[in-house]
Amino acid sequence: MGEHGALRVQRVRPEHGPRLAALLETSGHGCFCRYWHFGGNHREWLARCFHAPEDNRAELLAALQAGSDEASGIVAEDATGELVGWLKLAPALISTKVYEQRLYKSLPCFQRDPAGVLTVSCLFVREGQRRRGVATALLRGAIDAARAAGARAIEAFPRSDIDVADAALMMGPLALFLREGFEIVNDFSPYPVVRLRLEAPERASA
């Protein structure tokens, strides 16, 4: 991982907690990257984000302190020490809510052993820092971290349409993943599934 221009990209650690929470708070959604671990229905989730976002924040910080895979990911830090980007990278085995969505449930591309597979389930860059290479740095850091951990593959659920608000790209844009060597394994527009097999050749230089 390391330095990417003016950015420092690294695995998230407990001491990043307050700064990560501050970054995610700028989204205005109150989710604090907890949706995939929330057991209630969609209405209950929206109510929690609106009425009790502090519960999501507390759960994020607790997961970080505990070293839980629920808070596993990569952060990007600028020269001032401010966190400007976050990529959630969690084992597929604990990301079941992503895979159980109607669009993705029972797809043939998921007829594989999930052990050793990591999932990109959130990609957030601070407003004002977007389209400056932060997302690319985060994804490259995630690939490096996955290889170092001995993962077999990374899977992601980006959007392929580009004429949407930034808030609709919480899982990242398709072009970002294709540039880094991911392959489309289910081509359903605008919600494809992509996978990077880590035993595959290294990505081409940008």
VMD Tcl script that draws the C-alpha trace (Angstrom):
set ca {
  {0.00 0.00 0.00}
  {1.99 2.99 1.24}
  {2.21 6.34 -0.53}
  {0.12 7.18 -3.59}
  {1.19 10.68 -4.57}
  {0.12 12.93 -1.69}
  {-2.01 10.15 -0.18}
  {-1.09 7.55 2.41}
  {-3.14 4.39 1.94}
  {-3.25 1.72 4.64}
  {-5.39 -0.83 6.39}
  {-7.80 0.74 8.84}
  {-6.79 0.44 12.50}
  {-8.62 1.19 15.76}
  {-6.86 4.54 16.12}
  {-8.44 5.65 12.83}
  {-11.90 5.29 14.39}
  {-12.78 8.93 15.20}
  {-11.41 10.18 11.88}
  {-13.18 7.44 9.93}
  {-16.46 8.24 11.69}
  {-15.96 11.94 10.87}
  {-15.35 11.07 7.22}
  {-18.44 8.86 6.94}
  {-20.56 11.45 8.73}
  {-19.99 13.80 5.78}
  {-22.08 11.47 3.58}
  {-25.17 12.79 5.37}
  {-26.73 9.32 5.43}
  {-26.05 8.37 9.03}
  {-25.14 4.81 8.01}
  {-21.49 4.71 9.14}
  {-21.01 1.67 6.88}
  {-23.27 -0.54 8.99}
  {-26.05 -1.39 6.51}
  {-24.65 -4.79 5.53}
  {-24.64 -5.84 9.20}
  {-28.09 -4.53 10.16}
  {-30.63 -7.26 10.80}
  {-33.86 -5.27 10.40}
  {-35.87 -4.45 7.31}
  {-35.38 -1.46 5.02}
  {-37.92 0.71 6.81}
  {-36.26 0.01 10.16}
  {-32.88 0.84 8.67}
  {-34.04 4.20 7.33}
  {-35.62 5.00 10.70}
  {-32.38 4.17 12.50}
  {-30.27 6.32 10.17}
  {-32.65 9.24 10.62}
  {-33.42 8.95 14.34}
  {-30.39 7.16 15.81}
  {-27.32 7.49 13.57}
  {-25.23 7.55 16.74}
  {-26.01 3.84 17.15}
  {-24.42 3.12 13.78}
  {-21.43 5.26 14.70}
  {-21.00 3.44 18.00}
  {-21.21 0.04 16.30}
  {-18.56 1.06 13.75}
  {-16.17 2.21 16.48}
  {-16.82 -0.91 18.56}
  {-16.14 -3.17 15.57}
  {-12.88 -1.33 14.91}
  {-11.77 -1.64 18.51}
  {-12.58 -5.36 18.49}
  {-10.69 -5.96 15.25}
  {-13.88 -7.31 13.69}
  {-14.02 -8.13 9.99}
  {-17.20 -6.03 9.95}
  {-14.95 -2.96 10.04}
  {-12.19 -4.28 7.79}
  {-11.04 -1.95 5.05}
  {-8.63 0.57 3.60}
  {-8.34 4.29 4.38}
  {-6.70 7.11 2.44}
  {-5.08 9.93 4.42}
  {-4.00 13.27 2.97}
  {-0.87 15.24 3.90}
  {-2.68 16.91 6.82}
  {-3.70 13.60 8.40}
  {-7.34 13.93 7.39}
  {-9.03 10.78 6.10}
  {-10.39 11.47 2.63}
  {-11.43 7.99 1.51}
  {-12.67 4.62 2.74}
  {-13.03 1.23 1.05}
  {-14.71 -1.57 2.98}
  {-13.01 -4.88 2.24}
  {-14.56 -7.74 4.17}
  {-14.65 -11.53 3.75}
  {-17.45 -12.75 1.53}
  {-18.37 -15.16 4.33}
  {-19.57 -12.26 6.51}
  {-20.92 -10.15 3.63}
  {-23.91 -12.39 2.99}
  {-26.42 -9.51 2.96}
  {-24.72 -8.16 -0.17}
  {-25.00 -11.47 -1.97}
  {-28.58 -12.06 -0.86}
  {-29.91 -8.96 -2.60}
  {-32.51 -9.75 -5.25}
  {-30.21 -8.70 -8.10}
  {-27.41 -11.04 -7.06}
  {-29.02 -13.94 -5.21}
  {-28.34 -17.36 -6.75}
  {-26.28 -16.04 -9.68}
  {-24.18 -18.76 -11.35}
  {-21.02 -16.70 -10.84}
  {-21.35 -17.30 -7.10}
  {-21.31 -21.08 -7.38}
  {-17.84 -21.13 -5.86}
  {-16.23 -21.63 -2.48}
  {-16.50 -18.25 -0.69}
  {-13.50 -19.02 1.53}
  {-10.63 -16.74 0.64}
  {-12.87 -14.32 -1.27}
  {-13.01 -10.68 -0.17}
  {-15.83 -8.28 -1.00}
  {-15.74 -4.56 -1.73}
  {-18.96 -3.42 -0.07}
  {-18.45 0.34 0.26}
  {-16.35 2.98 -1.46}
  {-16.59 6.53 -0.17}
  {-14.47 9.58 -1.01}
  {-14.92 12.90 0.75}
  {-16.70 15.52 -1.35}
  {-14.14 17.93 -2.73}
  {-11.59 15.11 -3.08}
  {-13.44 13.15 -5.76}
  {-12.03 12.58 -9.24}
  {-8.52 13.13 -7.93}
  {-7.34 9.53 -7.83}
  {-8.43 8.72 -4.27}
  {-10.69 5.82 -5.33}
  {-7.94 4.36 -7.50}
  {-5.46 4.57 -4.64}
  {-7.93 2.88 -2.30}
  {-8.64 0.04 -4.70}
  {-4.95 -0.54 -5.38}
  {-4.35 -0.59 -1.64}
  {-7.16 -3.12 -1.25}
  {-5.63 -5.36 -3.92}
  {-2.24 -5.20 -2.23}
  {-3.80 -5.96 1.17}
  {-5.79 -8.89 -0.24}
  {-2.70 -10.40 -1.83}
  {-0.73 -9.97 1.39}
  {-3.52 -11.76 3.28}
  {-3.46 -14.69 0.86}
  {-6.95 -14.06 -0.53}
  {-7.96 -15.91 -3.68}
  {-10.16 -13.23 -5.21}
  {-11.90 -9.91 -4.70}
  {-15.52 -9.42 -5.78}
  {-17.34 -6.12 -6.20}
  {-20.75 -4.78 -7.17}
  {-20.21 -1.48 -9.01}
  {-22.57 0.51 -11.21}
  {-21.99 0.68 -14.95}
  {-24.04 3.83 -15.60}
  {-22.17 7.09 -15.11}
  {-24.91 9.72 -15.30}
  {-25.91 9.31 -11.66}
  {-25.28 11.26 -8.47}
  {-22.13 10.44 -6.54}
  {-24.31 9.05 -3.73}
  {-25.48 6.30 -6.09}
  {-21.90 5.08 -6.51}
  {-21.44 3.80 -2.96}
  {-20.07 0.54 -4.40}
  {-17.87 2.31 -6.94}
  {-18.07 2.85 -10.72}
  {-17.44 -0.06 -13.09}
  {-14.65 1.70 -15.01}
  {-12.54 1.94 -11.86}
  {-12.53 -1.83 -11.38}
  {-11.94 -2.66 -15.04}
  {-8.87 -0.41 -15.07}
  {-7.40 -2.45 -12.21}
  {-7.87 -5.81 -13.91}
  {-11.27 -6.94 -12.64}
  {-13.39 -9.01 -15.01}
  {-17.16 -8.85 -15.43}
  {-18.59 -12.19 -14.26}
  {-22.26 -11.18 -14.46}
  {-23.09 -8.51 -17.02}
  {-26.43 -7.04 -15.97}
  {-26.60 -3.30 -16.59}
  {-26.33 -1.13 -14.56}
  {-25.47 -3.61 -11.80}
  {-22.71 -5.94 -13.02}
  {-20.62 -8.19 -10.80}
  {-16.85 -8.08 -11.18}
  {-14.07 -10.28 -9.85}
  {-10.30 -10.08 -9.63}
  {-8.58 -13.43 -9.44}
  {-5.48 -12.75 -7.44}
  {-3.50 -15.51 -9.06}
  {-4.02 -13.66 -12.36}
  {-1.28 -11.47 -13.90}
  {-0.59 -8.12 -12.25}
  {-2.58 -5.10 -13.41}
  {-1.23 -3.04 -16.26}
  {0.43 0.27 -15.46}
  {-1.94 3.24 -15.41}
}
mol new
graphics top color blue
foreach p $ca { graphics top sphere $p radius 0.5 }
foreach p [lrange $ca 0 end-1] q [lrange $ca 1 end] { graphics top cylinder $p $q radius 0.2 }
display resetview
